[in-house]
Each structure stands twice: as structure tokens, then as C-alpha cells.
């Protein structure tokens, strides 16, 4: 224990001497949480609409007001000429054309039905699909509001759907993204910074003194793990505090579940960083190798793209991805208030990865003077 305490004192002194480390610990979580939830926002708003109103009636004006008041659309042009609207689509000044035919109000009053044409710019397929869905929903609401009572005083028969949104009632994308970004933050800090640690000592030549000492490989790796394990907890705490202060987002479940899972996750990715640094000769090699794995982990984690939307072969690969499990846990605890029992499968998976990464880190560390 005396040896471990001496090694830890050495590690903490090295960290405190590094002027860059405190900036990473404090500034990086705040900056990422300020920028990423806003940049990685897939909510569709301010969709530009070219309105081709051939009817120019009271009802067509009410429909236009209904569309703009939704908050999703803004009418950038209103003309009876479809060619002008199509020109706006081609020049990317508009995302969607809504064509209201002549006789729109008359058809509704006489036949209780009318047809409108929606033409969507689908160059960006996901944006086009969402814009079409939003517009269809608004048109459906407008149609229901015009459905007149029958002779008996009740509305015509039909199915009325009342929807309630569980866990995220306002459908806020930030509530969904912020927990995942906290995981992204920990992944970067724990893997990249720890990967640069041993390589930095190699380049400075200080690791040679450790190689000729009687300190065991496991003790040496443990002395590298513990400081970054503590740093990971500090970063996570700052991130959770920043998410509450900036966005008002906080866990619906227990902090104990988050920190218990984070304890193993930080250990796992710190071990991975040390494993990568064992095979790197320079800082550049360690950095590029760590970023290579991080990019793969993040792309297959479900952070930005739902795993269910990935190809079948990619979905199978995600079961080997530890980032996937922590993102699932964070979203479950933040939004659903899940208990530790609910996240046991994910906890077992991350424990397995942590053991594997750290055992390999110890086994691959070459303790030699050369």
C-alpha cells in the first residue's frame, strides 16, 4: 500500500503541474454541454413553405394562419403561380409547396371535403419526411376543426385519438440528447487523456525509471487508473450540474445508479486508454488510435442514430459496444427514473468490458529498460 500511495502522489503531482488538465476537467464539460445539444438537434422548426393559394378565401387564410402558428412552418412566399413556388424549391428558398386549389372553401361547405396538394423537397430524405408528417398532422387538425355537427347535434362518427407522451411530455430533444452527451464527454476524457499519459512518460524518458524499479505491472497500471477514475467522477459531476443549470435537466432516478454505473464505465475506458498507450510510441499515435476507436464507438452507440434504424449486421456489432450500454442507462435514469435492477443487463456488460480492458492493459505493458 505504501508503494501505491507513493505512485499516486507522483501521478497527482504530474497532473497538477499540467496546466492543460484543469482546463479539460472544468471547461470541456461546460463547453460541450452548451454547444452539442444545440448543434445535434434533429427537431424540425422554421420549415420554409411556399403557399400557392388559388382560392383566396377566408378558409384558405385560416389554414395559412394555422400552419404558421404551429411553430414548425413559416410561409416565405404566397402566390397563385405554381411555377414561382417551384423556382423557390429549386433555389432552396423553400422546403415545401402547399397548393390550395380554386373552390377550396366552396368544396368544404358543399361536400364537406376538399383536396390540397403538398409537394416536398426530398433531397434531404429525413427532413422531407418529417416536414410532410408535420404538415399532414396540421391539415388533419384543421379538417377536424371544420367537421360540422350532424342533425342530432353530435359530430359524425369517427375514431378520435388522444395521445399522451410518457417520460418526455414536451418532446424536448435536449432531454434525450443531454444524457447521451454526458456519456460522450466521459468517453473522450477517460480514453484520450489516459492514452496520452503513458506515452507522455515514454517521450519524456521518465518511464525508464519506473521500468527498472521493483514495482509490479499491475501496481503501475493501478496507479494510472485511480487518478483518471477520480477525474472522471469530477467531470461527470460538473456535467450533471451544468445540464441542470443550463437546461433544467436532472435525473428522474437515483444519482447512486448513475455513479455506480459510471464507476465501472470510467474504469473500463481508462483501461482502454492505457491499453492503447501501451502499443503507441508517440503522442500522435496514441491520439489517432484513441480517436479511431472513439468514433466507431460513438457512431454505433445510438447517440445520434437509433440502433433500430441501423442495418442488421451493425445492430449485432453494437452489443460489443460499451458506449451503447451507458447511453441506454443514462437515458433510462434521466427520463424514466429506472432503478439499478432495471439496468442490471447493461451493468453486467460494462463490467465484462472493464475486466477485459484492464487485464489486457496489464498484460500488454512491457516493463523493460529498453
C-alpha positions in Angstrom: 0.0 0.0 0.0 2.9 2.3 0.7 4.1 1.8 -2.8 0.7 2.5 -4.3 0.4 5.7 -2.2 3.8 6.9 -3.4 2.9 6.2 -7.0 -0.5 8.0 -6.6 1.3 11.0 -5.1 3.6 11.1 -8.1 0.6 10.9 -10.6 -1.4 13.6 -8.9 1.7 15.9 -8.8 2.2 15.3 -12.5 -1.5 16.1 -13.2 -1.4 19.3 -11.1 1.7 20.5 -12.9 -0.1 20.1 -16.2 -1.7 23.5 -16.9 -3.9 21.9 -19.6 -5.6 19.3 -17.3 -7.6 21.6 -15.1 -9.0 23.3 -18.2 -10.1 20.0 -19.6 -11.7 19.0 -16.4 -13.7 22.2 -15.9 -14.1 23.9 -19.3 -14.6 20.9 -21.6 -17.8 19.6 -19.9 -19.4 23.1 -19.9 -18.5 23.9 -23.5 -19.7 20.6 -24.8 -23.0 20.8 -23.0 -23.5 24.4 -24.3 -22.8 23.5 -27.9 -23.6 19.9 -28.7 -27.3 19.7 -27.5 -28.0 22.7 -29.8 -25.9 21.5 -32.7 -27.1 17.9 -32.5 -30.8 18.9 -32.6 -33.0 17.0 -35.0 -36.1 18.8 -34.2 -37.6 20.4 -37.3 -38.6 24.0 -37.0 -38.8 27.0 -39.3 -39.6 24.9 -42.4 -40.0 27.2 -45.3 -43.3 26.9 -47.1 -44.3 28.4 -50.5 -48.0 28.9 -50.4 -49.9 28.6 -53.7 -53.3 29.9 -52.8 -55.6 29.8 -55.8 -58.8 30.2 -53.7 -58.0 33.4 -51.8 -60.9 32.7 -49.4 -61.4 33.1 -45.7 -60.9 29.4 -45.1 -57.6 29.4 -47.1 -56.4 32.3 -45.0 -57.4 30.5 -41.8 -55.4 27.4 -43.0 -52.3 29.6 -43.6 -52.6 31.0 -40.1 -53.0 27.5 -38.7 -49.8 26.5 -40.4 -47.7 29.4 -39.3 -49.0 29.3 -35.7 -47.8 25.7 -35.3 -44.2 26.9 -34.8 -42.9 24.4 -37.3 -43.5 26.3 -40.6 -43.0 29.8 -41.9 -44.5 31.0 -45.1 -41.8 32.5 -47.2 -43.9 33.2 -50.3 -47.6 33.4 -51.2 -48.5 33.4 -54.9 -51.1 31.9 -57.2 -48.3 30.9 -59.6 -47.0 27.3 -59.0 -44.0 27.9 -61.2 -42.8 30.7 -58.9 -43.1 28.3 -55.9 -41.2 25.6 -57.8 -38.5 28.1 -58.5 -38.2 28.7 -54.8 -37.8 24.9 -54.2 -35.1 24.6 -56.9 -33.1 27.5 -55.4 -33.5 26.1 -51.8 -35.5 29.1 -50.7 -38.4 26.8 -49.8 -38.7 23.3 -48.4 -42.3 22.6 -49.2 -45.1 23.8 -51.5 -48.7 23.8 -50.3 -51.2 24.3 -53.1 -54.7 25.3 -52.2 -57.0 24.8 -55.3 -59.6 27.2 -56.5 -63.0 26.3 -55.0 -61.4 25.1 -51.7 -63.9 26.9 -49.4 -66.8 26.0 -51.7 -66.0 22.3 -51.7 -65.7 22.2 -47.9 -69.1 23.9 -47.4 -70.9 21.9 -50.1 -69.2 18.5 -49.9 -67.6 18.6 -46.5 -64.3 17.7 -48.2 -61.5 19.3 -50.2 -58.1 18.4 -51.6 -54.8 20.2 -51.2 -51.5 19.4 -52.8 -48.3 19.1 -50.8 -45.0 18.9 -52.7 -41.9 18.3 -50.5 -38.3 18.9 -51.3 -36.9 15.4 -50.5 -33.2 15.9 -51.3 -32.7 15.5 -47.6 -35.0 12.5 -47.1 -35.3 12.7 -43.3 -36.1 16.4 -43.4 -38.6 15.9 -46.2 -40.3 13.0 -44.4 -40.6 15.0 -41.1 -41.9 18.1 -42.9 -44.5 16.0 -44.7 -45.6 14.4 -41.4 -45.9 17.7 -39.6 -47.9 19.2 -42.5 -50.3 16.2 -42.6 -50.9 16.5 -38.9 -51.7 20.2 -39.1 -54.1 19.6 -42.1 -55.8 16.8 -40.2 -56.3 19.0 -37.2 -57.7 21.8 -39.4 -60.0 19.3 -41.1 -61.4 18.1 -37.7 -62.0 21.6 -36.6 -64.2 22.1 -39.7 -66.1 18.9 -39.2 -69.7 20.1 -38.6 -72.2 18.6 -36.2 -74.8 16.3 -37.6 -78.5 16.9 -37.3 -78.6 15.3 -33.9 -76.0 17.8 -32.7 -73.1 15.4 -32.4 -70.1 15.1 -34.7 -70.0 12.5 -37.4 -68.8 9.1 -36.4 -65.1 8.5 -36.4 -62.1 7.5 -34.3 -60.6 10.2 -32.1 -57.1 9.6 -30.8 -55.9 11.1 -27.6 -52.1 10.8 -27.2 -50.1 11.3 -24.1 -46.3 11.4 -24.2 -44.6 9.4 -21.4 -41.3 10.4 -19.8 -40.8 13.4 -22.2 -44.2 15.1 -22.3 -42.9 18.2 -24.2 -41.0 16.1 -26.8 -37.8 18.0 -26.0 -34.9 16.7 -28.0 -32.5 18.2 -25.4 -33.9 15.9 -22.7 -33.0 13.0 -25.0 -29.5 14.2 -26.1 -28.0 15.7 -22.9 -27.7 12.3 -21.1 -26.0 10.8 -24.1 -23.6 13.8 -24.4 -22.6 13.3 -20.8 -21.5 9.8 -21.8 -19.7 11.2 -24.9 -17.9 13.6 -22.6 -16.7 10.8 -20.2 -15.6 8.7 -23.1 -13.4 11.4 -24.5 -11.8 12.3 -21.2 -11.2 8.9 -19.9 -9.9 7.3 -23.1 -7.9 10.0 -24.8 -6.3 11.7 -21.7 -5.3 8.3 -20.2 -4.0 7.2 -23.5 -1.7 10.2 -23.7 -0.4 9.6 -20.1 2.0 6.6 -20.5 3.1 7.8 -24.0 3.9 11.2 -22.5 6.2 9.5 -20.0 7.8 7.4 -22.8 8.6 10.6 -24.7 9.9 12.3 -21.6 12.0 9.3 -20.6 10.6 9.2 -17.0 9.0 5.8 -17.6 12.5 4.2 -17.7 12.9 4.9 -14.0 9.7 3.0 -13.4 10.8 0.1 -15.6 13.9 -0.6 -13.5 12.1 -0.3 -10.2 10.6 -3.3 -8.3 7.0 -2.0 -8.9 4.8 -4.7 -10.5 3.0 -4.1 -13.7 -0.5 -4.4 -12.1 0.5 -1.8 -9.4 1.8 0.6 -12.0 -1.4 0.3 -14.1 -3.5 0.7 -11.0 -1.6 3.9 -10.1 -2.5 5.2 -13.6 -6.2 4.2 -13.3 -7.1 5.7 -10.0 -6.3 9.4 -10.8 -8.3 9.3 -14.0 -11.1 7.4 -12.2 -11.4 10.3 -9.8 -11.1 12.9 -12.6 -14.0 11.1 -14.4 -16.2 11.5 -11.4 -15.4 15.2 -11.2 -16.2 15.6 -14.9 -19.4 13.7 -14.6 -20.5 15.9 -11.6 -19.7 19.1 -13.4 -21.6 17.8 -16.5 -24.7 16.9 -14.5 -24.6 20.3 -12.7 -24.2 22.2 -16.0 -27.1 20.3 -17.6 -29.3 21.3 -14.7 -28.2 24.9 -14.6 -28.3 25.4 -18.4 -31.2 23.2 -19.5 -33.0 22.4 -16.2 -32.4 18.7 -16.9 -31.7 16.4 -14.0 -32.1 12.6 -13.3 -35.6 11.4 -12.6 -34.0 8.4 -10.9 -31.3 7.9 -8.4 -27.9 9.5 -8.6 -26.5 6.3 -7.0 -27.4 4.3 -10.1 -25.6 6.8 -12.4 -22.5 6.9 -10.3 -22.4 3.2 -9.7 -22.5 2.6 -13.4 -20.1 5.4 -14.1 -17.6 4.0 -11.7 -17.2 0.8 -13.8 -17.5 2.7 -17.1 -14.7 5.2 -16.2 -12.6 2.2 -15.1 -13.3 0.5 -18.4 -12.4 3.4 -20.7 -9.4 4.4 -18.6 -8.2 0.9 -19.0 -8.8 1.1 -22.8 -6.8 4.3 -23.0 -3.9 2.7 -21.1 -4.1 -0.4 -23.4 -3.9 1.8 -26.4 -1.0 3.8 -25.0 1.0 0.6 -24.4 1.1 0.0 -28.1 1.9 3.6 -29.1 5.4 5.0 -29.4 4.4 8.7 -29.8 1.6 11.0 -28.6 0.3 11.3 -32.2 -0.1 7.5 -32.5 -1.9 7.3 -29.2 -4.2 10.2 -30.1 -5.2 8.9 -33.5 -5.7 5.4 -32.3 -7.9 6.5 -29.4 -10.0 8.8 -31.7 -10.4 5.9 -34.2 -12.0 3.7 -31.6 -14.0 6.5 -30.1 -15.5 7.4 -33.5 -16.6 3.8 -34.1 -18.0 3.5 -30.6 -20.0 6.7 -30.9 -21.3 6.0 -34.3 -22.6 2.6 -33.2 -23.8 3.8 -29.8 -27.3 5.1 -30.6 -26.3 8.7 -29.6 -27.2 10.3 -32.9 -28.8 7.4 -34.9 -31.3 5.0 -33.4 -29.8 1.5 -33.2 -33.1 0.1 -34.6 -32.5 2.1 -37.8 -29.1 0.6 -38.4 -28.5 -2.4 -40.7 -29.0 -5.8 -39.0 -25.2 -6.5 -39.0 -24.5 -3.2 -37.4 -27.1 -3.8 -34.7 -25.3 -7.1 -33.8 -22.0 -5.2 -33.5 -23.5 -2.7 -31.1 -23.8 -5.4 -28.5 -20.0 -5.3 -28.2 -20.0 -1.5 -27.8 -19.8 -0.4 -24.1 -20.8 3.2 -25.0 -24.2 1.9 -26.1 -24.9 0.5 -22.6 -24.1 3.6 -20.7 -26.1 5.8 -23.1 -29.1 3.5 -22.6 -28.6 3.6 -18.8 -28.3 7.4 -18.7 -31.5 7.9 -20.7 -33.3 5.4 -18.6 -32.3 7.0 -15.4 -32.7 10.6 -16.5 -36.0 10.2 -18.3 -37.7 7.1 -16.9 -36.3 7.1 -13.3 -35.1 3.5 -13.8 -33.7 1.6 -10.8 -30.5 -0.4 -10.5 -32.4 -3.6 -11.1 -33.7 -2.2 -14.4 -30.1 -1.7 -15.7 -28.5 -4.9 -14.5 -28.0 -6.3 -18.0 -26.2 -3.2 -19.1 -24.2 -3.2 -15.8 -23.1 -6.8 -16.4 -22.0 -6.0 -20.0 -19.9 -3.0 -18.9 -18.3 -5.0 -16.1 -17.1 -7.6 -18.6 -15.6 -4.9 -20.8 -13.9 -3.2 -17.8 -12.3 -6.5 -16.8 -11.2 -7.3 -20.3 -9.7 -3.8 -21.0 -7.7 -3.6 -17.7 -6.4 -7.2 -17.9 -5.2 -6.5 -21.4 -3.7 -3.2 -20.2 -1.6 -5.0 -17.6 -0.6 -7.9 -19.9 0.5 -5.7 -22.7 2.5 -3.3 -20.6 6.2 -4.1 -21.3 8.2 -3.5 -18.2 11.7 -3.4 -19.6 14.6 -1.0 -19.5 14.8 -0.9 -23.3 
